[in-house]
Amino acid sequence: MHETINHIVAQISRIILGKENQIRLALACLLGRGHLLIEDMPGVGKTTLAHVLARSLGLNFNRIQFTSDLLPADILGISVFDRGSGAFKFHPGPIFAQLILADEINRATPKTQSALLEAMEERQVTLEGETRPLPEPFFVIATQNPAYQIGTFPLPESQLDRFLMRIELGYPDQEAERALLQGEDRRDMIAGLQPCLAPGELAAMQTQVAAIHASDALVDYVQALLAYSRQSPAFDYGLSPRAGLALLRAAKAWALMAGRDYALPEDVQTVLPAVTGHRLRAAGEEQAGQQLLRGVPIP
């Protein structure tokens, strides 16, 4: 298992240069059956990362480009009258795929953004009184531009909370950027990638994540983090119980990727900034995750 994970990370790292930690976080998010939000400037590789993850994990992939005129039916699908059968026939939208790239999600209106809520939480779509299950596995990777850019609609807290993690890629270092400038076109490289997992392997790995042991002491640590976020004046509001579940699930996925069948406080600390960054708002200048880790000692 550990070798398989390293092989996947190595393959993705040949396309996304100098970002191994972000790649591992993204992979842990998907292994934990979560959805991923990537927030950064245009042109740093957000869309490319989604493409490479889909290829490497052997998932069928749809990209939805979010714009201000996008409608919920453009995502979910629509029923059209079939004159031959004399009945309405449902035409599924692009949401019916294993991995969805919701590109520039915050450029769509709140009405369209909310069309993803049921799909992300329940892994199903209800249209015209009928519930239709989505493929398994089902992941959403959403990208968004910084909120200060023109033409963005901030995601509400209820939508943000559906994402297990939020990460940023940032600019590459000088060595990685030079290799990118002198190397092969990334799109050509993606076309040549082969899946690293056989059908069913990803589901088996997700089952293993759920079976990772979390000791009582580790749960105590997670609860202490939650309590501190709610009581400290350093934060505008605290973490919800769902955030605590997300933190524990992400820590278990990180432990599996490290080749262990038990989670450690260090796993919690590693994934905490990505899990809490979009759920916590710090009152000061310092990042919320850093304040939280500094305020709660490991038991």
Contacts in CASP RR format, 6 or more apart in sequence:
PFRMAT RR
TARGET T0000
AUTHOR 0000-0000-0000
METHOD contacts of the structure
MODEL  1
MHETINHIVAQISRIILGKENQIRLALACLLGRGHLLIEDMPGVGKTTLA
HVLARSLGLNFNRIQFTSDLLPADILGISVFDRGSGAFKFHPGPIFAQLI
LADEINRATPKTQSALLEAMEERQVTLEGETRPLPEPFFVIATQNPAYQI
GTFPLPESQLDRFLMRIELGYPDQEAERALLQGEDRRDMIAGLQPCLAPG
ELAAMQTQVAAIHASDALVDYVQALLAYSRQSPAFDYGLSPRAGLALLRA
AKAWALMAGRDYALPEDVQTVLPAVTGHRLRAAGEEQAGQQLLRGVPIP
1 205 0 8 1.000
1 208 0 8 1.000
1 256 0 8 1.000
1 259 0 8 1.000
2 257 0 8 1.000
2 258 0 8 1.000
2 259 0 8 1.000
4 196 0 8 1.000
4 197 0 8 1.000
4 201 0 8 1.000
5 27 0 8 1.000
5 256 0 8 1.000
5 257 0 8 1.000
5 259 0 8 1.000
7 196 0 8 1.000
8 27 0 8 1.000
8 56 0 8 1.000
8 57 0 8 1.000
8 196 0 8 1.000
8 197 0 8 1.000
9 20 0 8 1.000
9 23 0 8 1.000
9 24 0 8 1.000
9 27 0 8 1.000
11 52 0 8 1.000
11 56 0 8 1.000
11 193 0 8 1.000
11 196 0 8 1.000
12 23 0 8 1.000
12 27 0 8 1.000
12 49 0 8 1.000
12 52 0 8 1.000
12 53 0 8 1.000
12 56 0 8 1.000
13 19 0 8 1.000
13 20 0 8 1.000
13 23 0 8 1.000
14 189 0 8 1.000
15 48 0 8 1.000
15 52 0 8 1.000
15 186 0 8 1.000
15 189 0 8 1.000
15 190 0 8 1.000
15 193 0 8 1.000
16 22 0 8 1.000
16 23 0 8 1.000
16 45 0 8 1.000
16 48 0 8 1.000
16 49 0 8 1.000
16 52 0 8 1.000
16 169 0 8 1.000
17 172 0 8 1.000
17 176 0 8 1.000
17 177 0 8 1.000
17 179 0 8 1.000
17 180 0 8 1.000
18 172 0 8 1.000
18 173 0 8 1.000
18 176 0 8 1.000
19 49 0 8 1.000
19 169 0 8 1.000
19 170 0 8 1.000
19 172 0 8 1.000
19 176 0 8 1.000
22 49 0 8 1.000
22 167 0 8 1.000
22 168 0 8 1.000
22 169 0 8 1.000
23 49 0 8 1.000
24 254 0 8 1.000
24 257 0 8 1.000
25 165 0 8 1.000
25 167 0 8 1.000
25 271 0 8 1.000
25 274 0 8 1.000
26 36 0 8 1.000
26 38 0 8 1.000
26 49 0 8 1.000
26 53 0 8 1.000
26 141 0 8 1.000
26 165 0 8 1.000
26 167 0 8 1.000
27 53 0 8 1.000
27 257 0 8 1.000
28 165 0 8 1.000
28 250 0 8 1.000
28 253 0 8 1.000
28 254 0 8 1.000
28 257 0 8 1.000
28 271 0 8 1.000
29 35 0 8 1.000
29 36 0 8 1.000
29 164 0 8 1.000
29 165 0 8 1.000
29 250 0 8 1.000
29 253 0 8 1.000
29 274 0 8 1.000
30 36 0 8 1.000
30 53 0 8 1.000
30 57 0 8 1.000
30 137 0 8 1.000
30 139 0 8 1.000
30 202 0 8 1.000
31 202 0 8 1.000
31 205 0 8 1.000
31 206 0 8 1.000
31 209 0 8 1.000
31 253 0 8 1.000
31 256 0 8 1.000
31 257 0 8 1.000
32 164 0 8 1.000
32 206 0 8 1.000
32 209 0 8 1.000
32 249 0 8 1.000
32 250 0 8 1.000
32 252 0 8 1.000
32 253 0 8 1.000
33 137 0 8 1.000
33 164 0 8 1.000
33 206 0 8 1.000
33 209 0 8 1.000
33 249 0 8 1.000
34 139 0 8 1.000
34 163 0 8 1.000
34 164 0 8 1.000
34 165 0 8 1.000
34 249 0 8 1.000
35 120 0 8 1.000
35 139 0 8 1.000
35 140 0 8 1.000
35 141 0 8 1.000
35 142 0 8 1.000
35 162 0 8 1.000
35 163 0 8 1.000
35 164 0 8 1.000
36 139 0 8 1.000
36 140 0 8 1.000
36 141 0 8 1.000
36 142 0 8 1.000
36 163 0 8 1.000
36 164 0 8 1.000
36 165 0 8 1.000
36 166 0 8 1.000
36 167 0 8 1.000
37 105 0 8 1.000
37 141 0 8 1.000
37 142 0 8 1.000
37 143 0 8 1.000
37 144 0 8 1.000
37 160 0 8 1.000
37 163 0 8 1.000
37 165 0 8 1.000
37 166 0 8 1.000
37 167 0 8 1.000
37 278 0 8 1.000
38 46 0 8 1.000
38 49 0 8 1.000
38 50 0 8 1.000
38 141 0 8 1.000
38 142 0 8 1.000
38 143 0 8 1.000
38 144 0 8 1.000
38 166 0 8 1.000
38 167 0 8 1.000
38 168 0 8 1.000
38 169 0 8 1.000
39 143 0 8 1.000
39 144 0 8 1.000
39 145 0 8 1.000
39 146 0 8 1.000
39 166 0 8 1.000
39 167 0 8 1.000
39 168 0 8 1.000
40 46 0 8 1.000
40 143 0 8 1.000
40 145 0 8 1.000
40 146 0 8 1.000
40 168 0 8 1.000
40 169 0 8 1.000
40 170 0 8 1.000
41 145 0 8 1.000
41 146 0 8 1.000
41 170 0 8 1.000
42 145 0 8 1.000
44 169 0 8 1.000
44 170 0 8 1.000
44 171 0 8 1.000
44 172 0 8 1.000
45 169 0 8 1.000
46 143 0 8 1.000
46 169 0 8 1.000
47 63 0 8 1.000
47 101 0 8 1.000
47 103 0 8 1.000
47 143 0 8 1.000
48 186 0 8 1.000
48 190 0 8 1.000
49 141 0 8 1.000
49 169 0 8 1.000
50 61 0 8 1.000
50 63 0 8 1.000
50 99 0 8 1.000
50 101 0 8 1.000
50 141 0 8 1.000
50 143 0 8 1.000
51 61 0 8 1.000
51 101 0 8 1.000
51 190 0 8 1.000
52 190 0 8 1.000
52 193 0 8 1.000
53 59 0 8 1.000
53 99 0 8 1.000
53 141 0 8 1.000
54 60 0 8 1.000
54 61 0 8 1.000
54 98 0 8 1.000
54 99 0 8 1.000
54 101 0 8 1.000
55 61 0 8 1.000
55 190 0 8 1.000
55 193 0 8 1.000
55 194 0 8 1.000
55 195 0 8 1.000
56 193 0 8 1.000
56 195 0 8 1.000
56 196 0 8 1.000
56 197 0 8 1.000
57 99 0 8 1.000
57 195 0 8 1.000
57 196 0 8 1.000
57 197 0 8 1.000
57 202 0 8 1.000
58 195 0 8 1.000
58 196 0 8 1.000
58 197 0 8 1.000
58 199 0 8 1.000
58 202 0 8 1.000
59 97 0 8 1.000
59 98 0 8 1.000
59 99 0 8 1.000
59 137 0 8 1.000
59 139 0 8 1.000
59 202 0 8 1.000
60 97 0 8 1.000
60 98 0 8 1.000
60 99 0 8 1.000
60 135 0 8 1.000
61 97 0 8 1.000
61 98 0 8 1.000
61 99 0 8 1.000
61 100 0 8 1.000
61 101 0 8 1.000
62 94 0 8 1.000
62 95 0 8 1.000
62 96 0 8 1.000
62 97 0 8 1.000
62 99 0 8 1.000
62 100 0 8 1.000
62 101 0 8 1.000
63 94 0 8 1.000
63 100 0 8 1.000
63 101 0 8 1.000
63 103 0 8 1.000
64 70 0 8 1.000
64 74 0 8 1.000
64 75 0 8 1.000
64 94 0 8 1.000
64 95 0 8 1.000
64 100 0 8 1.000
64 101 0 8 1.000
64 102 0 8 1.000
64 103 0 8 1.000
65 103 0 8 1.000
65 104 0 8 1.000
66 102 0 8 1.000
66 103 0 8 1.000
66 104 0 8 1.000
66 105 0 8 1.000
66 106 0 8 1.000
66 107 0 8 1.000
66 108 0 8 1.000
66 112 0 8 1.000
66 113 0 8 1.000
67 104 0 8 1.000
67 107 0 8 1.000
67 108 0 8 1.000
68 107 0 8 1.000
68 108 0 8 1.000
68 109 0 8 1.000
68 151 0 8 1.000
70 108 0 8 1.000
70 109 0 8 1.000
70 112 0 8 1.000
71 112 0 8 1.000
72 111 0 8 1.000
72 112 0 8 1.000
72 114 0 8 1.000
72 115 0 8 1.000
74 93 0 8 1.000
74 112 0 8 1.000
75 93 0 8 1.000
75 94 0 8 1.000
75 95 0 8 1.000
75 112 0 8 1.000
75 115 0 8 1.000
75 116 0 8 1.000
76 93 0 8 1.000
76 95 0 8 1.000
76 115 0 8 1.000
76 119 0 8 1.000
76 125 0 8 1.000
76 127 0 8 1.000
77 90 0 8 1.000
77 91 0 8 1.000
77 92 0 8 1.000
77 93 0 8 1.000
77 95 0 8 1.000
77 127 0 8 1.000
78 90 0 8 1.000
78 91 0 8 1.000
78 93 0 8 1.000
79 88 0 8 1.000
79 89 0 8 1.000
79 90 0 8 1.000
79 91 0 8 1.000
79 127 0 8 1.000
79 128 0 8 1.000
80 88 0 8 1.000
80 89 0 8 1.000
80 91 0 8 1.000
81 87 0 8 1.000
81 88 0 8 1.000
81 89 0 8 1.000
82 88 0 8 1.000
82 89 0 8 1.000
90 127 0 8 1.000
90 130 0 8 1.000
90 132 0 8 1.000
92 132 0 8 1.000
94 100 0 8 1.000
95 116 0 8 1.000
95 119 0 8 1.000
95 125 0 8 1.000
95 134 0 8 1.000
96 125 0 8 1.000
96 132 0 8 1.000
96 134 0 8 1.000
96 135 0 8 1.000
97 135 0 8 1.000
98 135 0 8 1.000
98 136 0 8 1.000
98 137 0 8 1.000
98 138 0 8 1.000
98 139 0 8 1.000
99 138 0 8 1.000
99 139 0 8 1.000
99 140 0 8 1.000
99 141 0 8 1.000
100 138 0 8 1.000
100 139 0 8 1.000
100 140 0 8 1.000
100 141 0 8 1.000
101 141 0 8 1.000
101 142 0 8 1.000
101 143 0 8 1.000
102 116 0 8 1.000
102 140 0 8 1.000
102 141 0 8 1.000
102 142 0 8 1.000
102 143 0 8 1.000
103 142 0 8 1.000
103 143 0 8 1.000
104 143 0 8 1.000
104 144 0 8 1.000
104 145 0 8 1.000
105 113 0 8 1.000
105 116 0 8 1.000
105 142 0 8 1.000
105 143 0 8 1.000
105 144 0 8 1.000
105 155 0 8 1.000
106 113 0 8 1.000
106 144 0 8 1.000
106 145 0 8 1.000
106 147 0 8 1.000
106 152 0 8 1.000
106 153 0 8 1.000
106 154 0 8 1.000
106 155 0 8 1.000
107 145 0 8 1.000
107 151 0 8 1.000
107 152 0 8 1.000
107 153 0 8 1.000
108 153 0 8 1.000
109 153 0 8 1.000
110 153 0 8 1.000
110 156 0 8 1.000
113 153 0 8 1.000
113 155 0 8 1.000
113 156 0 8 1.000
113 159 0 8 1.000
114 159 0 8 1.000
116 140 0 8 1.000
116 159 0 8 1.000
116 162 0 8 1.000
117 158 0 8 1.000
117 159 0 8 1.000
117 162 0 8 1.000
118 124 0 8 1.000
118 125 0 8 1.000
118 126 0 8 1.000
119 125 0 8 1.000
119 134 0 8 1.000
119 138 0 8 1.000
119 140 0 8 1.000
120 140 0 8 1.000
120 162 0 8 1.000
120 163 0 8 1.000
121 162 0 8 1.000
123 133 0 8 1.000
123 134 0 8 1.000
123 136 0 8 1.000
123 138 0 8 1.000
124 131 0 8 1.000
124 132 0 8 1.000
124 133 0 8 1.000
124 134 0 8 1.000
125 131 0 8 1.000
125 132 0 8 1.000
125 134 0 8 1.000
126 132 0 8 1.000
136 203 0 8 1.000
137 202 0 8 1.000
137 203 0 8 1.000
137 206 0 8 1.000
140 163 0 8 1.000
142 163 0 8 1.000
144 152 0 8 1.000
144 155 0 8 1.000
145 152 0 8 1.000
146 152 0 8 1.000
147 154 0 8 1.000
157 279 0 8 1.000
160 166 0 8 1.000
160 278 0 8 1.000
160 279 0 8 1.000
161 240 0 8 1.000
161 242 0 8 1.000
161 243 0 8 1.000
161 279 0 8 1.000
163 278 0 8 1.000
164 246 0 8 1.000
164 249 0 8 1.000
164 250 0 8 1.000
164 275 0 8 1.000
165 250 0 8 1.000
165 271 0 8 1.000
165 274 0 8 1.000
165 275 0 8 1.000
166 274 0 8 1.000
166 277 0 8 1.000
166 278 0 8 1.000
167 274 0 8 1.000
171 177 0 8 1.000
172 180 0 8 1.000
180 186 0 8 1.000
197 205 0 8 1.000
205 256 0 8 1.000
208 256 0 8 1.000
209 249 0 8 1.000
209 252 0 8 1.000
209 253 0 8 1.000
209 256 0 8 1.000
210 252 0 8 1.000
211 261 0 8 1.000
212 252 0 8 1.000
212 253 0 8 1.000
212 255 0 8 1.000
212 256 0 8 1.000
212 260 0 8 1.000
212 261 0 8 1.000
212 262 0 8 1.000
212 263 0 8 1.000
213 261 0 8 1.000
213 262 0 8 1.000
213 263 0 8 1.000
214 248 0 8 1.000
214 251 0 8 1.000
214 252 0 8 1.000
214 262 0 8 1.000
214 263 0 8 1.000
215 262 0 8 1.000
215 263 0 8 1.000
217 299 0 8 1.000
218 248 0 8 1.000
218 251 0 8 1.000
218 263 0 8 1.000
218 264 0 8 1.000
218 265 0 8 1.000
218 268 0 8 1.000
219 248 0 8 1.000
220 299 0 8 1.000
221 265 0 8 1.000
221 268 0 8 1.000
221 296 0 8 1.000
221 298 0 8 1.000
221 299 0 8 1.000
222 244 0 8 1.000
222 247 0 8 1.000
222 248 0 8 1.000
222 251 0 8 1.000
222 268 0 8 1.000
224 296 0 8 1.000
224 299 0 8 1.000
225 239 0 8 1.000
225 244 0 8 1.000
225 247 0 8 1.000
225 268 0 8 1.000
225 272 0 8 1.000
225 292 0 8 1.000
225 296 0 8 1.000
226 238 0 8 1.000
226 239 0 8 1.000
226 241 0 8 1.000
226 243 0 8 1.000
226 244 0 8 1.000
228 292 0 8 1.000
228 295 0 8 1.000
228 296 0 8 1.000
229 235 0 8 1.000
229 238 0 8 1.000
229 239 0 8 1.000
229 276 0 8 1.000
229 280 0 8 1.000
229 292 0 8 1.000
230 237 0 8 1.000
230 238 0 8 1.000
230 239 0 8 1.000
232 291 0 8 1.000
232 295 0 8 1.000
233 283 0 8 1.000
234 282 0 8 1.000
234 283 0 8 1.000
234 284 0 8 1.000
234 291 0 8 1.000
235 280 0 8 1.000
235 281 0 8 1.000
235 282 0 8 1.000
235 283 0 8 1.000
235 288 0 8 1.000
235 291 0 8 1.000
235 292 0 8 1.000
236 281 0 8 1.000
236 282 0 8 1.000
236 283 0 8 1.000
237 280 0 8 1.000
237 281 0 8 1.000
238 280 0 8 1.000
239 247 0 8 1.000
239 276 0 8 1.000
239 279 0 8 1.000
239 280 0 8 1.000
240 279 0 8 1.000
243 275 0 8 1.000
243 276 0 8 1.000
243 279 0 8 1.000
246 275 0 8 1.000
247 268 0 8 1.000
247 271 0 8 1.000
247 272 0 8 1.000
247 275 0 8 1.000
247 276 0 8 1.000
248 263 0 8 1.000
248 268 0 8 1.000
250 271 0 8 1.000
250 274 0 8 1.000
250 275 0 8 1.000
251 263 0 8 1.000
251 267 0 8 1.000
251 268 0 8 1.000
251 270 0 8 1.000
251 271 0 8 1.000
252 263 0 8 1.000
252 267 0 8 1.000
253 271 0 8 1.000
254 263 0 8 1.000
254 267 0 8 1.000
254 270 0 8 1.000
254 271 0 8 1.000
255 261 0 8 1.000
255 262 0 8 1.000
255 263 0 8 1.000
255 264 0 8 1.000
255 267 0 8 1.000
258 267 0 8 1.000
265 298 0 8 1.000
265 299 0 8 1.000
269 293 0 8 1.000
269 298 0 8 1.000
272 289 0 8 1.000
272 292 0 8 1.000
272 293 0 8 1.000
273 287 0 8 1.000
273 289 0 8 1.000
273 290 0 8 1.000
276 288 0 8 1.000
276 289 0 8 1.000
276 292 0 8 1.000
277 287 0 8 1.000
277 288 0 8 1.000
277 289 0 8 1.000
280 288 0 8 1.000
280 289 0 8 1.000
280 292 0 8 1.000
281 288 0 8 1.000
282 288 0 8 1.000
282 289 0 8 1.000
282 291 0 8 1.000
END
